[in-house]
Amino acid sequence: MNMDFEKIKEAVTSIEMSKDMEDRLKENIGKKKSVQMNYKGWISVACAFGILLSIMIGMPYLNKNGELQVANFAITAYAMSDDGKQFNTSITSEKTTIELATEDRDGLVSIGGDGANLIFTDVRLDITGEQIDSITYTLSEGKFIEDVTLTSKEYADSEWLRSEKINFLTTTPGSGVYQGIKEVGSTYTVNYNEQEKHQYTLAIPHDGNGVIGDDMIIKVHVKYTDGNSEQQDIVVTQESNTISLKLN
């Protein structure tokens, strides 16, 4: 039997799809597209939420390579304003400028050390974060110092003062109050919950004319209770009678 393929082709292409079948086919295609688009949209939302959550948990900043980096602790600098009130500012990748005010140390007497080449500031640092065990600060140059109050007996005992690294003294005549500057050193470690007990300020080296030379780096190394650790670096620069701090 001879088959006319042209007639068969015409018959197949002329078959009309029933209305119910057409509607069902459109509905199935729509569901498939919806599932695909919802799946892609869910992935986008999940990614965006993950990024947002990481920023909320940590402190984002740009590192020295211009890359976004998230640290799990924040650094705050404290200092005194001209009217004698304490203020604070967060240390970020943007410059934070603090007037180069120093404590009132009229009548300062040196009994040793290298304090003659240091600018004694009232700038101190504080860390906030979750599950932090301890913090270690390390200066590339300069020292951390502490203002201490002395008894008249301690004030008169030069040997004891040197052993305690209290190399600078001051007093107001007739007040019976004696003050000293204790050199803590270029590095120290403090427990997270004891920061208030160790309020050490920065003493910055200068060239003899009150001008800071090279940029000073403060390394802030945080150890967490789970044994992990993390570090941020602060760059300290001088601009006229101010100092600027920012994350490196």
RODO-2510 file (C-alpha; in nm, 4 decimals, decimal comma):
residues 248
     n   res          X          Y          Z
     1     m     0,0000     0,0000     0,0000
     2     n     0,1367     0,3311    -0,1047
     3     m     0,1345     0,6027     0,1649
     4     d     0,0954     0,9698     0,0729
     5     f     0,3311     1,1354     0,3229
     6     e     0,2227     1,4877     0,2249
     7     k    -0,1405     1,4105     0,3111
     8     i    -0,0390     1,2530     0,6428
     9     k     0,1674     1,5640     0,7298
    10     e    -0,1280     1,7924     0,6550
    11     a    -0,3569     1,5783     0,8681
    12     v    -0,1214     1,5905     1,1685
    13     t    -0,0618     1,9672     1,1580
    14     s    -0,4332     2,0367     1,1182
    15     i    -0,5321     1,8539     1,4388
    16     e    -0,6798     2,1079     1,6827
    17     m    -0,6045     2,0846     2,0562
    18     s    -0,9082     2,0768     2,2796
    19     k    -0,9690     2,3839     2,5008
    20     d    -0,9240     2,1828     2,8241
    21     m    -0,5948     2,0342     2,7085
    22     e    -0,4652     2,3772     2,6011
    23     d    -0,5560     2,5363     2,9355
    24     r    -0,3956     2,2508     3,1282
    25     l    -0,0754     2,2780     2,9247
    26     k    -0,0533     2,6559     2,9850
    27     e    -0,1139     2,6050     3,3558
    28     n     0,1672     2,3472     3,3838
    29     i     0,4100     2,5710     3,1939
    30     g     0,3228     2,8615     3,4236
    31     k     0,3846     2,6526     3,7351
    32     k     0,7222     2,5399     3,6033
    33     k     0,8330     2,8973     3,5343
    34     s     0,7059     3,0122     3,8733
    35     v     0,9033     2,7431     4,0546
    36     q     1,2190     2,8315     3,8628
    37     m     1,1858     3,2042     3,9307
    38     n     1,0952     3,1584     4,2973
    39     y     1,3958     2,9290     4,3434
    40     k     1,6320     3,1859     4,1925
    41     g     1,4695     3,4659     4,3918
    42     w     1,5053     3,2675     4,7151
    43     i     1,8763     3,2195     4,6491
    44     s     1,9206     3,5951     4,5907
    45     v     1,7304     3,6831     4,9076
    46     a     1,9273     3,4260     5,1080
    47     c     2,2593     3,5636     4,9819
    48     a     2,1573     3,9212     5,0581
    49     f     2,0385     3,8220     5,4062
    50     g     2,3650     3,6385     5,4705
    51     i     2,5696     3,9458     5,3770
    52     l     2,3473     4,1713     5,5874
    53     l     2,3712     3,9354     5,8840
    54     s     2,7506     3,9238     5,8632
    55     i     2,7624     4,3039     5,8609
    56     m     2,5236     4,3256     6,1571
    57     i     2,7277     4,0765     6,3586
    58     g     3,0690     4,2210     6,2717
    59     m     3,2159     4,5636     6,2054
    60     p     3,2816     4,6115     5,8303
    61     y     3,5775     4,8205     5,7160
    62     l     3,8077     4,8543     5,4168
    63     n     4,1529     4,7090     5,4726
    64     k     4,4745     4,8558     5,3285
    65     n     4,4088     4,6717     5,0014
    66     g     4,0701     4,8382     4,9638
    67     e     3,8865     4,5135     5,0350
    68     l     3,5785     4,4913     5,2564
    69     q     3,6647     4,3099     5,5764
    70     v     3,4437     4,2283     5,8724
    71     a     3,5843     4,2187     6,2237
    72     n     3,3930     4,0799     6,5187
    73     f     3,4961     4,3536     6,7600
    74     a     3,4737     4,7326     6,7646
    75     i     3,7378     4,9811     6,8798
    76     t     3,6495     5,3073     7,0547
    77     a     3,8882     5,5916     7,1375
    78     y     3,8278     5,8040     7,4482
    79     a     3,9742     6,1494     7,5134
    80     m     3,8974     6,4745     7,6937
    81     s     3,7459     6,7790     7,5249
    82     d     3,8602     7,1367     7,5868
    83     d     3,5893     7,1854     7,8495
    84     g     3,7136     6,8851     8,0467
    85     k     3,4394     6,6449     7,9402
    86     q     3,5136     6,2962     7,8157
    87     f     3,4061     6,2074     7,4639
    88     n     3,4439     5,8957     7,2523
    89     t     3,4571     5,8082     6,8846
    90     s     3,4579     5,4819     6,6896
    91     i     3,7743     5,3836     6,5029
    92     t     3,6920     5,2893     6,1420
    93     s     3,8591     5,3008     5,8002
    94     e     3,7711     5,6715     5,7932
    95     k     4,0042     5,9106     5,9761
    96     t     3,9037     6,0013     6,3286
    97     t     4,0677     6,3276     6,4332
    98     i     4,1353     6,4100     6,7969
    99     e     4,2833     6,7357     6,9191
   100     l     4,6304     6,6742     7,0600
   101     a     4,5346     6,7744     7,4120
   102     t     4,7521     6,6595     7,6996
   103     e     4,6818     6,6212     8,0651
   104     d     4,7602     6,9224     8,2827
   105     r     5,1039     6,8309     8,4089
   106     d     5,2486     7,1637     8,5153
   107     g     5,5638     7,1299     8,7210
   108     l     5,6438     6,7877     8,5768
   109     v     5,9728     6,6577     8,7150
   110     s     6,1705     6,3839     8,5377
   111     i     6,3583     6,1286     8,7442
   112     g     6,4487     5,8959     8,4567
   113     g     6,3159     5,7173     8,1506
   114     d     6,2797     5,8612     7,8023
   115     g     5,9701     6,0692     7,8630
   116     a     6,1427     6,3854     7,7421
   117     n     6,0896     6,2563     7,3864
   118     l     5,7242     6,1635     7,4346
   119     i     5,4004     6,3552     7,3933
   120     f     5,1741     6,2486     7,6801
   121     t     4,8176     6,2340     7,5446
   122     d     4,4910     6,1477     7,7169
   123     v     4,3804     5,9118     7,4372
   124     r     4,2898     5,5593     7,5440
   125     l     4,1245     5,2662     7,3667
   126     d     3,8391     5,0329     7,4542
   127     i     3,7110     4,7145     7,2866
   128     t     3,3552     4,5842     7,2604
   129     g     3,2424     4,2499     7,1191
   130     e     3,1026     3,9068     7,2007
   131     q     3,2809     3,6137     7,3701
   132     i     3,6103     3,8050     7,4074
   133     d     3,8604     3,6657     7,6560
   134     s     4,1503     3,9126     7,6386
   135     i     4,2973     4,2002     7,4391
   136     t     4,6647     4,2671     7,3639
   137     y     4,7774     4,6115     7,2481
   138     t     5,1185     4,6587     7,0851
   139     l     5,2747     4,9879     6,9725
   140     s     5,5267     5,0115     6,6900
   141     e     5,6666     5,3192     6,8679
   142     g     5,5943     5,5034     7,1901
   143     k     5,4531     5,3742     7,5173
   144     f     5,1366     5,3192     7,7076
   145     i     5,1289     5,5196     8,0293
   146     e     4,9166     5,5431     8,3419
   147     d     4,8559     5,8432     8,5657
   148     v     4,8885     5,7350     8,9286
   149     t     4,8310     5,9039     9,2641
   150     l     5,1087     5,8713     9,5218
   151     t     5,1384     5,9036     9,8956
   152     s     5,3953     6,1454    10,0366
   153     k     5,6100     5,8465    10,1363
   154     e     5,6002     5,6983     9,7864
   155     y     5,6679     6,0382     9,6339
   156     a     5,9872     6,0712     9,8382
   157     d     6,1161     5,7181     9,7668
   158     s     6,3062     5,7560     9,4391
   159     e     6,4272     5,3946     9,4406
   160     w     6,0722     5,2603     9,4682
   161     l     5,9535     5,5021     9,1998
   162     r     6,2147     5,3778     8,9544
   163     s     6,1316     5,0137     9,0308
   164     e     5,7678     5,0915     8,9470
   165     k     5,8743     5,2753     8,6292
   166     i     5,7225     5,5977     8,7587
   167     n     5,9643     5,8354     8,5913
   168     f     5,7718     6,1625     8,5999
   169     l     5,6247     6,3394     8,9017
   170     t     5,4103     6,6443     8,9625
   171     t     5,2422     6,8068     9,2603
   172     t     5,0554     7,1237     9,3480
   173     p     5,2374     7,3053     9,6306
   174     g     5,0486     7,2876     9,9582
   175     s     4,7888     7,0422     9,8254
   176     g     4,9430     6,7256     9,9648
   177     v     4,8444     6,5545     9,6377
   178     y     5,1197     6,3809     9,4426
   179     q     5,0871     6,2522     9,0874
   180     g     5,3115     6,0326     8,8783
   181     i     5,3299     5,8952     8,5253
   182     k     5,3900     5,5223     8,5135
   183     e     5,5378     5,3703     8,1983
   184     v     5,3409     5,0555     8,1170
   185     g     5,5487     4,9746     7,8084
   186     s     5,4954     4,9272     7,4368
   187     t     5,2603     4,6312     7,4869
   188     y     5,0173     4,4984     7,7444
   189     t     4,7381     4,2429     7,7754
   190     v     4,4122     4,2969     7,9617
   191     n     4,1132     4,0718     8,0292
   192     y     3,8021     4,1862     7,8463
   193     n     3,5977     4,2388     8,1629
   194     e     3,8786     4,4305     8,3369
   195     q     3,9324     4,7088     8,0847
   196     e     3,8024     4,9728     8,3252
   197     k     4,0825     4,8845     8,5681
   198     h     4,3549     4,9448     8,3092
   199     q     4,2861     5,2796     8,1464
   200     y     4,6242     5,3358     7,9856
   201     t     4,6783     5,6309     7,7527
   202     l     4,9141     5,6887     7,4597
   203     a     5,2556     5,8525     7,4853
   204     i     5,3739     5,9311     7,1331
   205     p     5,7393     5,9900     7,0372
   206     h     5,8308     6,3222     6,8738
   207     d     6,1333     6,4802     6,7072
   208     g     6,2164     6,7196     6,9922
   209     n     5,9907     6,9933     6,8574
   210     g     5,6607     6,8265     6,9351
   211     v     5,6246     6,6799     6,5858
   212     i     5,5456     6,3122     6,5399
   213     g     5,7775     6,1443     6,2903
   214     d     5,6747     5,8227     6,1184
   215     d     5,3216     5,6898     6,1455
   216     m     5,2663     5,4846     6,4580
   217     i     5,0854     5,1501     6,4362
   218     i     4,8745     5,0127     6,7207
   219     k     4,8097     4,6404     6,6826
   220     v     4,4921     4,5284     6,8589
   221     h     4,4911     4,1503     6,9026
   222     v     4,1732     3,9953     7,0425
   223     k     4,1535     3,6421     7,1800
   224     y     3,8101     3,4787     7,2036
   225     t     3,6846     3,2321     7,4618
   226     d     3,6781     2,9543     7,1988
   227     g     4,0529     2,9931     7,1395
   228     n     4,0278     3,1808     6,8105
   229     s     4,1869     3,5228     6,7678
   230     e     4,1604     3,8266     6,5450
   231     q     4,3633     4,1432     6,4870
   232     q     4,3040     4,4969     6,3637
   233     d     4,5727     4,7620     6,3112
   234     i     4,5294     5,1326     6,3842
   235     v     4,7418     5,3959     6,2097
   236     v     4,8191     5,7081     6,4151
   237     t     4,9270     6,0195     6,2242
   238     q     4,9732     6,3828     6,3215
   239     e     4,8102     6,6767     6,1487
   240     s     4,9002     7,0156     6,2979
   241     n     4,7911     7,0023     6,6628
   242     t     4,5729     6,6939     6,6187
   243     i     4,6237     6,3221     6,5756
   244     s     4,4250     6,1010     6,3418
   245     l     4,3416     5,7368     6,3978
   246     k     4,2037     5,4939     6,1405
   247     l     4,2023     5,1222     6,0680
   248     n     4,4839     5,0129     5,8400
***
